[in-house]
Amino acid sequence: MEAPNGIRLGEPLGVTDRGSLWRAHREPEQPRIIRFVGQRFSDRQFRDALAVLRQREHPRMAPIAGHGFSGSHYYVEYEAGAECRTLEEGMSAAPHWRDRLLLLRQVCDVLPQWLAGPVRPLGLNLRNIVLRRTAGRWYPWLLPCPPVSLPSPRDLLGVDRHVLAAIAPEAVRGIHADPRAQDWYALGTLAAQAAGCAPGEPAGDDAVTDQARNALLHPAAGTSEIPAFLEASAEVRSLFEVVRHYRFADPAVRPAEVNGLQAAIDAVTDVLALAEARRSANPDHAVEMLSWLRRDEGGRYLRGALLAAEVSAELGDVRRVRDLVGEVLDVLPGHLPDARRARRLRADALWQLAEQADPPPGPDDPASRELLADLDALKSDRDAGTDPYLRAARLYRRWHQPSRAADELYAAAEADPSDLEVLRLYRECWLELGEQANATEVSKIGHHRADRMRAVGMLTETEAQWWHEAFDRPLS
C-alpha cells in the first residue's frame, strides 16, 4: 500500500466494506487512521460525497484531515487521537461478554447523533467504529465514509466474515433499500457479536452467499458466550429476540429506533438485579454474576461486592467475604451505613477464621490486628450491641491478657447493663487475675440484676436460678 505524502503507515487494521484501514502517523507524530479505497470504487459520486463530508465536523465522527489519490488507491485520512483503537480491538481487550455489551451500549447512546449526519448508511461494523480514550475512559467514534458502489457481490470476497456479517443481506445482493434499515441490521449484528456469537466458517465464496441469504450468523443464546445457567432467563431471551428483530431478512420489518436494544442490553447487563433475582434459588450463580462487575463501575461495584460478601457468608466462604469487604472498606468512608454493614461482615468472617485456625492466631498476627480494628469500629454501631466487646474480650483471654479483657467487659457492661453474660465473664477475668474481692463485688451486682430482671418478667424463675449459680461458680 502506497502511503500519502507525509504519512508513515503502521499496522493494518483490516478490510471493511469501504476499503481497508491502517494505523498511521502524519509527521511529526500526529496519530492517524488511513482508509484506502480501490480506484474503481472511488468514483466521482464517492469523491464528491467525501468532499461534502469533510466540509464540517459532525458529533462523534472522526474528523477527516485529508483525502485524495495515493498510488492506485483513494485515501481518507482521519484524526485518530493519541489513544485510539477499533471496536474490534476494544472487544478483544474485553474478553467478557458483559463488558462487550456495555461497550455496544455506548454505541447505542451515540447512534442518534450519527444518524443525523450526512452518511447513509453508516457502515457500522467492528472496524468502522473506533474507541478514543478521553480522561481515562473509552468513547465510540465513527470513521465516516460514503458507501462505495459494488458492481458485484464478489467484490466482498476479501472482507473478513466478522465484518461481512454486519452488511445487510439486501446490500450484498445489490438491492436498493432504505439505508437506515441497513444500519439497524448492522447494529443487531454487533449486539450478537458482543454477546459472543461468531459467524459460521463457510468455505471460499460461500461466506458472501451465506450472508446474501442471511445465513452467515445465527444469533441465539446457545451460540453465545452467555453461561448456560442464564440462557433461559427472560433477560437473555429478550436480548436475542430484539437482535433477531433488528436482523430480520425483510428490511421493512426492522425497527427504526434504538430504544429496544438499549433496554435489552441494560436488562442483561444489570448484574445486581440478576443476582438478587437468583440469590435464593442458586447463590453460587449469584456470586459468579456479581464477580462480573468492574471496579470502574464505582458505586454499583461496591454494592455488588457487599451483596457478594453477604451471599458468600451464607455459603460459608468466609475467606471470600474477608477479601470482598476489604475492597469495599478501602473506598467507603467509615461512617456510612454500607461501611458499617461491611465491617460487621468482615468481623464475622475474621472471627470465624480465627476460630477455625489451628493454632489460633496470636495478638501480633495481621488478621488479629485487623479483627480488633473492626471490632473497635463496631462499638459505635448501636445495632452491634455488646458483641464487639465480648469478642474482643475472648481474644484477649485467649492471648492470656485478662486485664485487657476486663477493660472490654467493663465497657460492655456500661453499654448494656442487662447483659448478664458480660458480668459473668467480667467476674471470671477478676478471678483469673487473682482479685477475689473484685470478683465478689461483680457477683453481688450479678445476683441483684438477676433478681430485678426476674421481678419484671425478663427472666423466668429457672433462668434466674441458673444465673445465680453462674455468679457463684468457681473458675474452672
Buried (B, 14 or more C-beta within 10 A) or exposed (E): EEBBEEBEBBEEBBBBBBBBBBBBBBEEEBBBBBBBBEEEBBEEEBBEBBEEBBEEEBEBBBBBBBBEEBEEBBBBBBBBBEEBBBBBBBBEEBEEBBBBBBBBBBBBBBBEEBBEBEBBBBBBBBBBBBBBEEEEEBBBBBBBBBBBEBEEBEBBEEBBBBBBBBBBBBBBEEEEBBBBBBBBBBBBBBBBBBBBBBBBEBEEEBBBBBBBEBBBBBBBBEBBBBEEEBBEBEBBBBBBEBBBBBBBEEBEEBBEEBEBBBBBBBBBBBBBBBBBBBBEEEBEBBBBBBBBBBEEBEEBBBBBBBBBBBBBBBBEBBEBBBBBBBBBBEBBEEEEEBBBBBBBBBBBBBBBBBEEEEEBBEBEEEEBEBBBBBBBBBBEBEEBBBBBBBBBBBBBBBBEBBEBBBBBBBBBBEBEEEBBBBBBBBBBBBBBBEBEEBBBEBBEBBBEBBEBBBEEEBBEEEBBEEBBEBBEEEEE
